[in-house]
Amino acid sequence: MDRSVILERGSEAYETSRRRFFNNGHPDRYPHQILHPRSTADVAAAVKHAVSLDKHVSVRSGGHLFPCQHLQDNEILIDMKAVNPRFEYDPETKLINFGPGMTVQDAQDFLTPRNLFFPFGHSPTVGLGGFLLAGGQGYFMQGWGMTADRWLVQMEVVTPDGEIRICNRNENADLFWAARGGGMGFFGVVTKFWGWTTRAKKLYHTHWVFSHALYDDALNWFLDSAKLIRPHNTEVAICGCYADKYTGQGDEVQTRDVVLAGAVTIYADSLEEAQTMSWPFDTCPLEPIFHLPVTETTFEELNKMQEGLMPSDEGLRYKCDSILNDPNVGRKEVTYLSELTNGCYYKLSVQLCSISRAEDLVRSFSFARRFNQATWPTHFPRNIILQPTFAGGGRKMTKSTERG
C-alpha cells in the first residue's frame, strides 16, 4: 500500500508506536493496525485500506490529548508524524504551511529565526494537527482569538472516500468549517495546514506567588486584574500547587503547604511597552512570597516552565477536566479552588489559563491530577456544567454533584 509502514499487533514496533503518547497514561486499547504514512497520497491509500477492511479510522498527530482517543480497539490508527514534516513560508503572501505532525517546538524553531509569529500552543511537544482541530487555544488568545478560527486560511483534507480535497472559505467551505474545532470528531484526515503569520515581537513576563493564607484574596485579585489588563498581546495564567513543586525533590509531596502562583506573559517591542501593558499587575495590595517584575524572556524559558508544571518524560499520568460555570453562578460559588487543591495528592493541582475579560460570565479551569489518587469535593456548587476536556467539545453534565 504505497509507502505507508503497516505495524501489526504483536510486534515490538507496533507496541512502541502504540505507546507514543506525551505521558504514561495510555490505556490498554489495541488498534487492528497502526499505519505510518509518509505523504498525502499515502494517507488517501490508508483511508481506502481501512474501508476495504471495514474498519473505523482514528488519527494521531502529536499524541497529546489527555483521553488518548486515538487508541481504539480493533480500528486503524493513522499516525501523521511523517506526513508533510516541514514548514514552508511564502514571503509574498506571508503564509506558512506545514503537516499535522509538526509540533509547537518545530514551529518555534522555524518562525523565531525568521522574525515571524503564529499563535501556536503553550506546550512544546503538542502536535499542531490536534492543536488546530481542537480549536487552537494559542498564545494571546484573549485578543487574537482561537488560532483555528482567526489564523487558518486553508487545509488539505483526505475525506472518507479517499479523495484529496483543498478546503478554505471558498472551496469545500463546509469541510473547512467542520474541521476547525471538530477535533477527533472530524470526518476527514487533515494532511496540511496553511496559516497567516505576523511580525514577531519580544516576550516578557511577570510573576506573583502568594501563600495559602492569602489564597482567596490573591485569587480574587488575579481575576479582577485579568479583567482590566489590555486584551491584545497579553495573557494571564494561574496555578495552585504544593510549595515544593519546583524544589527538585521528586514527585512525592513533602509538604501540605499550598501556594497560588500567577504569571502574565506579554508580547511587546520594548521593556517600557511591556511594563505599560502589564498594568494592573505592576503592583499588588497583598504581600507576596515572591515577585518577579516585568522581565524579558524567551519561548525556551516558557517551554521549561510548562514542562516543569506537567513533565512529559517522568512516567507520570495525568487527567484533565474543565469546568464551565453557568453565567448566573457568582464567583463565590465557584471559588472552591483551595479545597480542590487540598484534595489533590500530586503537586499539580489547579490551573487557570488564558483568563478571559468575560470572566464574570464564563470561567473555566483545568484540574490536573494523578489517576486514582485524587479526591473530588462532595459539596461542589450546583448549577455548574462539568465539561471533560475532549477535542472539539465533549460531553456535558449539568449537575455538579455528578462525578467524572
Secondary structure, DSSP 8 states (H G I E B T S, - for coil): -TT-EEEETTSHHHHHHHT-SSSS---S---SEEEE--SHHHHHHHHHHHHHTT--EEEESS---TT-TT--TTSEEEE-TTSS-SEEEETTTTEEEE-TT-BHHHHHHHHGGGTEE----SSTT-BHHHHHHTT---TTHHHH--HHHHTEEEEEEE-TTS-EEEESSSSSHHHHHHHTTTGGG-SSEEEEEEEE-EE--EEEEEEEEEEGGGHHHHHHHHHHHHHHS-STTEEEEEEEEETTTTSSS-SS-----EEEEEEEEEEESSHHHHHHHTTTTT--SS--SEEEEEEEE-HHHHHHHHHHHS-SSSS---EEEEEEE-TTS-HHHH--HHHHHHT-SSSEEEEEES--TTTTT--EEEEEE-TT-----TT--SSEEEEE-BTTB---BS-TTS--
